Amino acid sequence: MCVCPVTVREANYAEQALSNAGWELRVCPVGKRNRKLNVLAFNMGRLIARNWIGRLKVESCLMQACASNGLLKDDGIEQCRATLASGINAGMRYPYHNISPED
């Protein structure tokens, strides 16, 4: 994990990414929800690795989205937590690139 100071731009980027991820997961159709959770958790893990956003915040948001879309009820809390942890842990092995002021 990077211990570099986090800029406002990086923190804002991560917050918006989490907001978008939560929305994407909430509207995801049955049959694609678990895969979507894994992909979004991976993407957010990359930002967690840079310390741009906290893991607990990401986990909370994505679990709330799982409750909203019915995945939590259908697959159970343990399966959702396992998928979430797997995605985040994998993403943390590939930290997100630096954001330049021009991006």
C-alpha positions as CSV (number, residue, x, y, z in Angstrom):
1,M,0.0,0.0,0.0
2,C,1.2,3.5,-0.8
3,V,1.9,5.8,2.1
4,C,2.2,8.9,-0.1
5,P,0.0,11.9,0.8
6,V,-3.4,11.7,-0.9
7,T,-4.4,14.7,-2.9
8,V,-7.9,16.1,-3.0
9,R,-8.1,15.1,-6.6
10,E,-7.2,11.5,-5.8
11,A,-9.7,11.3,-2.9
12,N,-12.4,12.9,-5.1
13,Y,-11.7,10.5,-7.9
14,A,-12.0,7.5,-5.5
15,E,-15.3,8.8,-4.0
16,Q,-16.8,9.2,-7.4
17,A,-15.6,5.8,-8.5
18,L,-17.2,4.3,-5.4
19,S,-20.5,6.2,-6.1
20,N,-20.5,4.9,-9.7
21,A,-19.7,1.3,-8.5
22,G,-22.5,1.3,-6.0
23,W,-25.0,2.5,-8.7
24,E,-23.7,0.0,-11.2
25,L,-24.1,-2.9,-8.7
26,R,-27.6,-1.7,-7.6
27,V,-29.0,-1.9,-11.2
28,C,-27.1,-5.0,-12.2
29,P,-29.5,-7.8,-13.4
30,V,-29.9,-11.2,-11.8
31,G,-27.4,-13.6,-13.2
32,K,-24.6,-11.0,-13.5
33,R,-24.6,-9.6,-10.0
34,N,-21.8,-11.8,-8.4
35,R,-19.5,-11.2,-11.3
36,K,-20.2,-7.5,-11.3
37,L,-19.5,-7.4,-7.5
38,N,-16.1,-9.1,-8.1
39,V,-15.1,-6.7,-10.9
40,L,-16.2,-3.6,-9.0
41,A,-14.4,-4.8,-5.9
42,F,-11.2,-5.4,-7.9
43,N,-11.4,-1.9,-9.4
44,M,-11.9,-0.4,-5.9
45,G,-9.1,-2.5,-4.5
46,R,-6.8,-0.7,-6.9
47,L,-7.8,2.6,-5.3
48,I,-7.6,1.2,-1.8
49,A,-4.0,0.1,-2.5
50,R,-3.2,3.8,-3.2
51,N,-4.8,4.8,0.0
52,W,-7.2,7.0,-1.9
53,I,-10.2,5.5,-0.1
54,G,-10.8,3.2,2.9
55,R,-11.5,-0.4,2.6
56,L,-14.3,-0.4,5.1
57,K,-16.1,2.4,3.2
58,V,-15.8,0.4,0.0
59,E,-17.0,-2.8,1.7
60,S,-20.0,-1.0,3.3
61,C,-21.1,0.7,0.1
62,L,-20.8,-2.5,-2.1
63,M,-22.6,-4.6,0.6
64,Q,-25.4,-2.1,0.7
65,A,-25.7,-2.4,-3.1
66,C,-25.8,-6.2,-2.7
67,A,-28.7,-5.7,-0.3
68,S,-30.4,-3.4,-2.7
69,N,-30.1,-5.6,-5.8
70,G,-31.1,-8.8,-4.0
71,L,-27.7,-10.6,-4.2
72,L,-27.3,-10.6,-0.4
73,K,-30.7,-12.3,0.0
74,D,-30.1,-14.8,-2.8
75,D,-26.5,-15.8,-2.2
76,G,-26.1,-15.0,1.5
77,I,-23.8,-12.7,3.4
78,E,-20.9,-15.1,3.5
79,Q,-20.8,-15.6,-0.2
80,C,-21.1,-11.8,-0.8
81,R,-18.3,-11.1,1.7
82,A,-16.1,-13.7,0.1
83,T,-16.6,-12.3,-3.4
84,L,-16.0,-8.8,-2.1
85,A,-12.8,-9.7,-0.3
86,S,-11.5,-11.7,-3.2
87,G,-12.0,-8.8,-5.6
88,I,-10.5,-6.2,-3.3
89,N,-7.5,-8.3,-2.5
90,A,-6.8,-9.1,-6.1
91,G,-7.2,-5.4,-7.0
92,M,-4.8,-4.3,-4.3
93,R,-2.0,-6.2,-6.1
94,Y,-2.4,-3.8,-9.0
95,P,-2.5,-0.3,-7.6
96,Y,-4.1,2.4,-9.7
97,H,-1.7,4.6,-11.8
98,N,-0.9,8.2,-10.8
99,I,-3.4,10.8,-11.9
100,S,-1.8,13.7,-13.6
101,P,-3.3,17.2,-13.4
102,E,-4.2,17.0,-17.1
103,D,-6.3,13.8,-16.7
